[in-house]
Amino acid sequence: MPDAVSHYAAMLANRTLPSDALCLTAVRGLSVDEALARFDAAPRTRATTFTEAGQASISAYPDELPLVVADELDGWVFLAEHGGFHGSLPEVLAALSAGTTAVTAFWNVDVDNTITLARDGRILDAMDFVLDHEPTAELTVHLDGLDFEDPELMCASALAFVERVTGVRLGADWFAEPHRTATITPSWRFESFDPASWLAVNAPEIFDLLPEAGTPVLREIATTAARRACAANGVEDGLSQSRDQLTARLRETHFEALDLRWDRCTPTDPCADPVTRLQADHARRYADTTAERVLVARAHALAAVRACLAEDAITAAAQALINACQADRAHWADLRRQAATRLAGAR
């Protein structure tokens, strides 16, 4: 067994690293600030350990608290997600690797997994290391001797692959020490990859009428949805703003929500007495999350406005309706009826 595989296998066995879900990404030659910016992370950070970040994310469930721990080591910035997967997304690796090289190892309890190598904004290859896959030469050069047949060593071999690419070994001390940690706001959180399919499930009467609608009607529906979402959440609709301006407002609003959630889910000092830990757990479970949810709803309202700028009119209407639903669930049924009636009347 290669030394790197045994090194990471031991860390997984003794729970220094989570065996159920981990995403480890590395990018060469960037500052930590630049790496985090390309990673869709908040510009403000806190100093936490990898374990503390994981505990905070778990405590937030069923709400989402995506966190990434980042630091530079020997010319590479490592970005570690306890239970996350953001670094495994092709679009994230493409952005991260622009002008340089990035690499990722990822797995979770659902047997989703990948090792990926990217360079100059392009994915060179991505391999599912559980299922059979014939890697390209770009990957093969880094895989010699790594064991992806033994289920007990697959994940350790995936981490050894990252070490092979970077030439840097992460020890238990790296994961135990505090590093800069930030929240993540992924683009897919507010911009569905397939908005029409969402409508097919959640508003089929609208979905059926979309292909027959003309552009003016679709644009009208998008604008109406956006304005209603903003009015319901006390948000200036910003229909005169650019996409970049709306994206900046949306991200800042969502980061504020995640900061509040992070405050609520900060792990209790493990050295505290049992009563203190029990009281802290109770306080987290029954905390008032109204402020968090207000900010998330406002972010969705801004996303509905941004959707109006989509080039394709069907996409604009669908994305605006999706975000308007998330921004104002109480009045979704009314908006849905209004949109369906407008579409039917335009036939």
Phi, psi and omega per residue, in radians:
M1 nan 2.234 3.103
P2 -0.982 2.583 -3.106
D3 -1.004 -0.697 -3.121
A4 -1.108 -0.690 -3.138
V5 -1.134 -0.794 3.132
S6 -1.127 -0.607 3.106
H7 -1.057 -0.884 -3.103
Y8 -1.333 -0.520 3.072
A9 -1.082 -0.688 3.120
A10 -1.149 -0.687 -3.141
M11 -1.193 -0.580 3.070
L12 -1.272 -0.668 -3.110
A13 -1.176 -0.649 -3.112
N14 -1.622 0.184 3.055
R15 1.187 0.310 2.947
T16 -1.068 -0.628 3.065
L17 -2.059 2.532 3.139
P18 -1.301 2.261 3.133
S19 -1.465 -0.261 -3.062
D20 -1.492 -0.638 -3.095
A21 -2.809 2.173 -3.114
L22 -2.715 2.495 2.996
C23 -2.309 2.045 3.124
L24 -2.044 2.097 -3.097
T25 -2.116 2.552 3.080
A26 -2.413 2.494 3.097
V27 -2.362 2.448 -3.028
R28 -1.629 2.389 2.895
G29 1.398 0.046 3.124
L30 -1.676 2.776 2.931
S31 -1.303 2.834 3.090
V32 -1.099 -0.685 3.126
D33 -1.038 -0.812 -3.120
E34 -1.174 -0.705 3.123
A35 -1.083 -0.762 3.125
L36 -1.137 -0.696 3.122
A37 -1.082 -0.757 3.124
R38 -1.206 -0.358 -3.088
F39 -1.579 0.149 -3.124
D40 1.154 0.506 -3.098
A41 -1.702 2.744 3.141
A42 -1.157 2.556 3.116
P43 -1.210 -0.426 3.121
R44 -1.612 2.426 -3.070
T45 -2.265 2.867 3.006
R46 -2.192 2.780 3.085
A47 -1.635 1.942 3.089
T48 -2.446 2.892 3.026
T49 -1.536 2.887 3.107
F50 -1.052 -0.724 -3.139
T51 -1.149 -0.746 3.130
E52 -1.090 -0.697 3.109
A53 -1.100 -0.722 3.117
G54 -1.126 -0.707 3.130
Q55 -1.136 -0.675 3.119
A56 -1.114 -0.762 3.140
S57 -1.109 -0.701 3.133
I58 -1.164 -0.699 -3.127
S59 -1.139 -0.445 -3.106
A60 -1.331 -0.359 -3.066
Y61 -0.970 2.398 0.192
P62 -1.511 0.043 3.018
D63 -1.305 2.796 -3.135
E64 -1.678 2.332 3.032
L65 -2.404 1.346 -3.131
P66 -1.292 2.131 -3.113
L67 -2.196 2.568 3.053
V68 -2.283 2.328 3.094
V69 -1.748 2.238 -3.016
A70 -2.367 2.503 3.033
D71 -2.871 2.767 -3.135
E72 -1.666 2.438 3.087
L73 -2.595 2.068 3.068
D74 0.918 0.766 3.038
G75 1.531 -0.012 3.111
W76 -2.126 2.486 2.982
V77 -1.708 2.154 3.101
F78 -1.742 2.358 -3.138
L79 -2.183 1.981 -3.035
A80 -1.990 2.313 3.120
E81 -2.090 2.066 3.093
H82 -1.441 1.794 -3.119
G83 1.480 0.029 -3.110
G84 -1.686 -3.127 -3.115
F85 -2.605 0.078 -3.003
H86 -0.991 -0.732 -3.106
G87 -1.166 -0.209 3.133
S88 -1.552 -0.163 -3.082
L89 -1.281 2.311 -3.100
P90 -0.972 -0.715 -3.107
E91 -1.180 -0.532 3.104
V92 -1.248 -0.786 3.127
L93 -1.146 -0.601 3.100
A94 -1.096 -0.799 3.125
A95 -1.168 -0.698 -3.096
L96 -1.157 -0.614 -3.013
S97 -1.588 0.033 -3.122
A98 -0.980 2.071 -3.141
G99 1.340 0.143 -3.103
T100 -2.755 -2.753 -3.119
T101 -2.192 2.454 3.081
A102 -2.378 2.653 -3.091
V103 -2.525 2.584 -3.105
T104 -2.484 2.519 2.893
A105 -2.192 2.293 -3.068
F106 -2.525 2.494 2.959
W107 -2.727 2.789 3.033
N108 -2.535 -3.125 -3.047
V109 -1.229 -0.309 3.123
D110 -1.524 0.177 -3.138
V111 1.160 0.295 2.894
D112 -1.250 2.366 -3.080
N113 -2.861 2.752 3.059
T114 -2.943 2.618 2.817
I115 -2.080 2.348 -2.986
T116 -2.397 2.469 3.059
L117 -2.170 2.268 -3.126
A118 -2.290 2.583 3.115
R119 -2.596 2.367 3.067
D120 0.925 0.743 3.078
G121 1.340 0.249 -3.098
R122 -2.302 2.376 3.066
I123 -1.349 2.035 3.130
L124 -1.348 -0.708 3.051
D125 -2.966 2.645 3.057
A126 -2.378 2.240 -3.058
M127 -2.136 2.231 2.958
D128 -1.330 1.947 -3.014
F129 -1.506 0.044 3.017
V130 -1.670 -0.782 3.119
L131 -1.531 2.775 3.122
D132 -1.110 2.367 3.119
H133 -2.759 2.382 3.109
E134 -1.664 1.829 -3.080
P135 -1.237 2.709 3.053
T136 -1.341 3.004 3.130
A137 -1.069 -0.500 -3.140
E138 -1.070 -0.632 3.099
L139 -1.514 -0.705 -3.019
T140 -0.951 -0.651 -3.104
V141 -1.065 -0.391 -3.121
H142 -1.788 0.020 -2.983
L143 -1.882 -0.042 -3.060
D144 -0.994 2.148 3.088
G145 1.482 -0.108 3.127
L146 -1.412 2.415 -3.010
D147 -1.811 1.842 3.067
F148 -1.869 0.238 3.074
E149 -1.636 -0.644 -3.130
D150 -1.417 2.012 -3.117
P151 -1.062 -0.400 3.132
E152 -1.344 -0.273 -3.061
L153 -2.058 -0.039 -3.081
M154 -0.992 -0.873 -3.069
C155 -1.194 -0.681 3.083
A156 -1.098 -0.669 3.111
S157 -1.170 -0.611 3.097
A158 -1.105 -0.725 3.098
L159 -1.211 -0.603 3.078
A160 -1.125 -0.584 3.059
F161 -1.047 -0.779 3.100
V162 -1.054 -0.714 3.111
E163 -1.120 -0.689 3.133
R164 -1.064 -0.734 -3.107
V165 -1.225 -0.774 -3.037
T166 -1.509 -0.459 -3.029
G167 1.287 0.262 -3.086
V168 -2.123 2.262 3.088
R169 -1.747 2.245 3.047
L170 -1.651 2.168 3.117
G171 -1.711 3.088 -3.138
A172 -1.047 -0.534 -3.120
D173 -1.142 -0.582 3.135
W174 -1.099 -0.726 -3.113
F175 -1.359 -0.317 -3.139
A176 -1.592 -0.328 -3.087
E177 -1.545 2.647 3.068
P178 -1.194 2.434 3.059
H179 -2.367 2.957 3.081
R180 -1.152 2.286 -3.081
T181 -2.274 2.397 -3.070
A182 -2.414 2.722 3.006
T183 -1.400 2.778 -3.111
I184 -2.114 2.359 2.992
T185 -2.058 1.650 -3.102
P186 -1.288 2.590 -3.111
S187 -1.079 -0.617 -3.093
W188 -1.168 -0.290 3.135
R189 -1.102 -0.508 -3.088
F190 -2.189 0.078 -3.122
E191 -2.494 1.668 -3.069
S192 -1.081 2.459 3.092
F193 -1.154 -0.551 -3.082
D194 -2.428 1.306 -3.032
P195 -1.093 -0.600 -3.133
A196 -1.090 -0.645 3.122
S197 -1.141 -0.616 3.078
W198 -1.070 -0.744 3.114
L199 -1.166 -0.596 3.138
A200 -1.039 -0.552 -3.141
V201 -1.560 -0.766 -2.980
N202 -1.687 -0.282 3.104
A203 -2.677 1.156 -3.038
P204 -1.048 -0.536 -3.141
E205 -1.150 -0.528 3.063
I206 -1.341 -0.789 -3.131
F207 -0.970 -0.753 -3.098
D208 -1.125 -0.496 -3.070
L209 -1.633 -0.254 -3.068
L210 -0.991 -0.830 -3.058
P211 -1.079 -0.431 -3.092
E212 -1.548 -0.197 -3.048
A213 -1.400 2.535 3.068
G214 -1.437 2.850 -3.098
T215 -1.004 -0.776 -3.126
P216 -1.026 -0.714 3.138
V217 -1.167 -0.757 3.131
L218 -1.088 -0.730 3.109
R219 -1.134 -0.652 3.111
E220 -1.103 -0.755 3.137
I221 -1.116 -0.736 3.121
A222 -1.075 -0.808 -3.125
T223 -1.121 -0.742 3.134
T224 -1.090 -0.773 3.132
A225 -1.077 -0.770 -3.132
A226 -1.112 -0.790 -3.112
R227 -1.148 -0.689 3.112
R228 -1.132 -0.714 3.133
A229 -1.110 -0.729 3.141
C230 -1.187 -0.743 -3.138
A231 -1.100 -0.660 -3.128
A232 -1.190 -0.386 -3.064
N233 -2.036 0.226 3.095
G234 1.101 0.657 -3.100
V235 -1.932 2.315 2.998
E236 -1.116 2.169 -2.922
D237 -1.119 -0.512 3.027
G238 1.170 0.441 -3.099
L239 -1.156 -0.229 3.098
S240 -1.629 -0.043 -3.096
Q241 -1.522 2.793 3.122
S242 -1.383 2.905 3.100
R243 -1.042 -0.737 -3.134
D244 -1.106 -0.718 3.125
Q245 -1.121 -0.743 3.127
L246 -1.167 -0.687 3.116
T247 -1.093 -0.731 3.130
A248 -1.098 -0.754 3.116
R249 -1.121 -0.756 -3.130
L250 -1.068 -0.866 -3.086
R251 -1.104 -0.756 -3.133
E252 -1.104 -0.699 3.124
T253 -1.126 -0.765 3.141
H254 -1.203 -0.657 3.082
F255 -1.061 -0.662 3.092
E256 -1.081 -0.728 3.111
A257 -1.097 -0.750 -3.127
L258 -1.194 -0.571 3.077
D259 -1.093 -0.751 3.102
L260 -1.101 -0.724 3.132
R261 -1.135 -0.676 3.116
W262 -1.132 -0.746 3.074
D263 -0.995 -0.772 -3.104
R264 -1.156 -0.549 -2.993
C265 -1.849 0.192 3.101
T266 -1.010 2.242 -3.083
P267 -1.056 2.537 3.057
T268 -1.275 2.521 3.103
D269 -0.969 2.086 -3.114
P270 -1.084 -0.311 3.129
C271 -1.505 -0.123 3.140
A272 -1.178 2.744 -3.129
D273 -1.212 2.776 -3.064
P274 -0.990 -0.650 -3.124
V275 -1.144 -0.755 3.119
T276 -1.077 -0.739 3.129
R277 -1.145 -0.700 3.129
L278 -1.135 -0.728 3.117
Q279 -1.127 -0.682 3.123
A280 -1.153 -0.719 3.104
D281 -1.106 -0.711 3.122
H282 -1.127 -0.738 -3.139
A283 -1.101 -0.694 3.115
R284 -1.141 -0.745 -3.060
R285 -1.135 -0.618 -3.052
Y286 -1.950 0.371 -3.131
A287 -1.196 2.628 3.068
D288 -1.363 1.993 -3.097
T289 -1.804 0.314 -3.081
T290 -1.005 -0.801 -3.089
A291 -1.075 -0.700 3.101
E292 -1.063 -0.817 -3.044
R293 -1.224 -0.565 3.064
V294 -1.088 -0.780 -3.129
L295 -1.168 -0.696 3.101
V296 -1.106 -0.731 3.116
A297 -1.093 -0.699 3.120
R298 -1.130 -0.670 3.098
A299 -1.087 -0.725 3.100
H300 -1.143 -0.623 3.093
A301 -1.084 -0.749 3.095
L302 -1.151 -0.617 3.092
A303 -1.152 -0.597 3.078
A304 -1.126 -0.681 3.084
V305 -1.137 -0.798 -3.140
R306 -1.050 -0.607 -3.141
A307 -1.050 -0.524 -3.131
C308 -1.083 -0.329 -3.108
L309 -1.559 -0.033 3.129
A310 -1.045 2.482 -3.106
E311 -1.146 -0.709 -3.130
D312 -1.476 2.221 -3.052
A313 -1.168 -0.643 3.109
I314 -1.134 -0.769 3.101
T315 -1.065 -0.732 3.141
A316 -1.042 -0.839 -3.127
A317 -1.133 -0.785 -3.096
A318 -1.140 -0.814 3.138
Q319 -1.121 -0.692 3.134
A320 -1.123 -0.727 3.134
L321 -1.167 -0.714 3.119
I322 -1.032 -0.864 -3.098
N323 -1.249 -0.571 3.076
A324 -1.125 -0.651 3.073
C325 -1.070 -0.812 -3.133
Q326 -1.187 -0.539 -3.100
A327 -1.375 -0.481 -3.044
D328 -2.600 1.243 -3.090
R329 -1.083 -0.547 -3.085
A330 -1.067 -0.503 -3.079
H331 -2.007 0.286 -3.138
W332 -1.083 -0.738 -3.113
A333 -1.058 -0.685 3.138
D334 -1.189 -0.767 3.114
L335 -1.103 -0.698 3.130
R336 -1.067 -0.788 3.111
R337 -1.109 -0.749 -3.119
Q338 -1.085 -0.766 -3.141
A339 -1.146 -0.751 3.136
A340 -1.115 -0.714 3.126
T341 -1.115 -0.741 3.135
R342 -1.129 -0.711 3.123
L343 -1.167 -0.740 -3.131
A344 -1.148 -0.650 -3.124
G345 -1.244 -0.341 -3.103
A346 -1.592 -0.038 -3.093
R347 -1.184 nan nan
